[in-house]
Amino acid sequence: MAAIASVRGSSKLHTIMIRIATQWWATCSVLGSFDLDQIESHWAEEEVSVPIRWPVEVTTAMRGLFQSLSLTPALVSIEMAVQCQAQEMSLDQVRPMAARVAVGIYYLVLPLLAMLGTVLLSWLVTYLLVPLVHKLGYSFNEAGRRRQARAKALQQLREAAHAVLRQAKLPEDIWVDVEQSGALELPKVQLQRATKEADPFLREVLLASSSLLRKACLARARVQDEASFSIPMWEEPVLVLDAPQVSVLANEAEDLASFLDELLAWSHRHTQLESIAAEGEAEPSEPKVDEPVDEAVDEAVDEADEGVEAGFQLKSLSPQRQHQFLRGFDLDIEVDEVLDSLDLGLFTPKPGFRQLIDQSLPIIWVVLVSLWPGLLSSFLQMIWCVAIPEDDRLVSRLLPHPDVECWTDAHRPSANIAFVGLAVWCVGIPLALAAKVLSLADRRAPENYRRFGYFLEGLEPKFWWWDILVKRADVGLMMLVTYTSAVRDPEAKLMVLPLLSGFQAILAAWVKPYANDQAEVLDVLEETWLVWTCST
């Protein structure tokens, strides 16, 4: 959506709200790791702690909600499947350790599998889905959508123009000449306006081309079947009146037929006067044919030119300028032609393998960042050790697997995998993304914004790092408190988590990293989510 929005120049909030919602989900998902019905309240006056009466059904529903909102909702337990497969393939003495190592390797290679799946899905989209959709008459790029919308508007204008031509009893092949003249090279909005005002539009198109006007007049003369309007007599009809005078006649006429009839009448009078003058019957003092209307026409032209707006009122422009005026509406400076032709704002038609990987990078970054909270929690749980009293001494044991003593030979292989995963993926993904965005010369350039707009959209330019670093750190602190022994008691963890959310809310209210072009609605939304998380 961010890529498409960058192509369209859209200011909608869909991408930003999805990003804020996923961050809220990652923060609140840590609550699913607590057995709230087992948490004891220490605020009672009695010496015996009283368990909190928290419904188990609420906890189950909350965990189901967080799981359904996950990028990879598990219909089956992948961890369980990996452990079972590893136990079947390993020897008896190493089966428990093999199961944990197999799960660690799975999470270690999961980002690579996700990247490979993203490229494969992109290939299917570009080589199968996009051509199929094109054959069905739809398009995934802005240029295709505009062409389809413009073709539809042009068809509607064609039908409206044919109706006008039929009403004026003119042949429909005049419309073919109109199409070939280039007068229809207009954007969709102008075509739609022309459809609503088909008659005035045809008149203005005829004004822009003397050949079209002459052909329409000849066709209208044949319809009238008047002997006085023979073809040789109508060789240069636009020379009878000058361009402003013809434009006034076109604006004052009720419809196309009456406009052509008026031109034919002027031409008939002009031809008769020329014939009389040639025979010597006209007096030298007689006024010229256009003298009686010169003053009125000039006044009408002046009045009309005072209030002309862009549209179909071309008035006294020369035919060449009128044609340039019509063609000028076809320019669109807001959308780059190359970006506009990209399917889904990302893909060129049938790219090569290297080009496909490069064009899939925006999706890969989004997938990696979406996997990041799950990877962090999984790797932290692989080294989540708690002290358990045993025979008058404390033994550090792995909480998800209490039978494993921490930092022994049974735990060390999976712990090493966890440390590698934390360093490579959990620390590496945000830092690599931040370094990549930092290296961009112009982060708001269309090409860069198309690639990284998911992480930049809605933020002030100077706070581009807010989502990549600050929000990652916020989620990371939440998970460090939850999935490590930095805070040992579950009750203390539940008290520290709201403090972290409150600190984040204060920081967001102070910095205000989101753009103000939406009346600060994004800052308010961020504060609302953080306050709700803090109160939860």
Buried (B, 14 or more C-beta within 10 A) or exposed (E): BBBBBBBBEBEEBEBBBBBBEBBBBBBBBBBBBBEBBEBBEEEEEEEEEEEEEBEEEEBEEBBEBBBEBBBEEEEEEBBEBBBEEBBEEBEEEBBBBBBBBBBBBBBBEBBEEBBEEBBEBBBEBBBEBBEEBBEEEEBBBBBBBBEBBBEEBBEBBBEBBBEBBEEBEBBEEBBEBBEEBBBBBBBBEBBBBBBEBBBBBBBBBBBBBBEBBBBBBBBBBBBEEEEEBEEEBBEEBBEBBBBBBBBBBBBEBEBBBEBBBBBBEBBBEBBEBEEEEEEEEEEEEEEEBBEEBBEEBEEBBEEBEEEEEEBBBBBBBEBEEBBEBBBEBEEEEEBBEEBBBBBBBBBBEEBEEEEBBEBBBBBBBBBBBBBBBBBBBBBBBBBBBBEEEEEEEEBBBBBEBEEBBBEEEBBEBBBBBBEEBBEBBBBBBBEBBBEBBEEBEEBEEBEBBBBBBBBBBBBBEEBBBBBBBBBBEBBBBBBBBBBBBEBEEBBEBBEBBEEBBBBBBEBBBEEBBBBEEBEBBBBEBBBEBBBEBBEE
